[in-house]
Amino acid sequence: MQGKTVVITGATSGIGAVAARRLAMQGARIVIVARDRHRAQDTLRDLRTADSRQAHTAFYADLSRLREMKRVAAEIAAAEPRIDVLMNNAGLIASRNRRTEDGLELMFATNHMSYFVLTHLLLDRLRASGGGRIVSTASEAHRRAQLDFDHLQEQKGSSGYGATKLCNILFTRELARRLAGSGVTANCLHPGFVATRFGDDAGGALRTGLAVAKRLFALSPEEGAQTMVYLATAAEVAGCSGGYYDRCALAEPSLAAQSAVDARRLWDLSADIAGIAGQVAVSAG
């Protein structure tokens, strides 16, 4: 990873922070996208400890807001002539249905739309690397979900979270199809159930249940970051695209996650929501 540029969201804690540090230790220059400036500065200090030779940097945005997604993507594109790896890792779980300023359900906006918008607006920089990789954090929680396109943003709690993780896999599938032959690959992963800050703001019984489960069953952030780093660095996946990975190995997602029809429908819907329909010319449609 020496001399390569990695853009990563959700890097100020948990598996994102671990992945960022590991990649920095391998020589990568890390560009983080964060909402909290204090946490971002702490992360940058840690990255500079890992490798002080690289100009690690941070951009700031609330990735639940469409205008913020677009603004920060434009800022990164203006600052970075090439991006070798884009790691879509920002995410949250909420116990109740909450709406953003765009009228989107909060989990859907953060967990899916931020992946879609940032990826689309940074594709030219990924192409410029000659072999860019897009790595998106999904979850085994997708197995409990089915997409109801007429009520896509009405679920809450674990069911709503699972639906957004299903969206991550379908997005990766359709993105890989559209990127075929471009030199840019797209894969997603299940990091495992990890003891991080994830879910601490969920509220109610969901927060309590997650806290108990973390104490009893959870992996460490170091263990959870392994597959992220693998997909960003491993030579054996350099030409692989459209896969869902678990424990650094290709895994088969649910039948719902393998639907080419739903993948295309979700893509078109997401482009309409983002206001970039007609601009989403990845490669061959």
Beta strands, then each sheet from edge to edge (+ up, - down):
strand 1: 5-9
strand 2: 29-34
strand 3: 57-60
strand 4: 85-88
strand 5: 133-137
strand 6: 185-190
strand 7: 244-246
strand 8: 249-251
sheet 1: 3+ 2+ 1+ 4+ 5+ 6+ 7+ 8-
end
